[in-house]
Amino acid sequence: MKIERDMKYKVTYTSGGGAEYEDGIWEVKRTPKRILVTCLEEGFFGNHETGEKIRIGKGTGNPIKNEDDDGSFICYFSQAGTPYYFEPIF
């Protein structure tokens, strides 16, 4: 299953030391040119504020990797290489 329009996801990320942290609830919307990721609920450490939007351009540098059949995927928002795991909420 590919990412569907307006799906909600539970997000976790892995630190450089290998520890996993919750990063809240996010909504993912797709347009023909980009993917818009919006934070709906802050995670435990508040790394992203509610309402914060991240725009991801579709192209050769697409940071979304490993889309699975269940709709989950990994996204690398920055060049720092921190993986964010998106797991769909059904």
Protein Blocks (a to p, Z undefined) as FASTA:
>chain_A
ZZdehiacddddddfkopacdebjadddddfkbccdddfbdcfkomacghiacdddddjk
lcbghiafkopacddfbfnopacdddddZZ
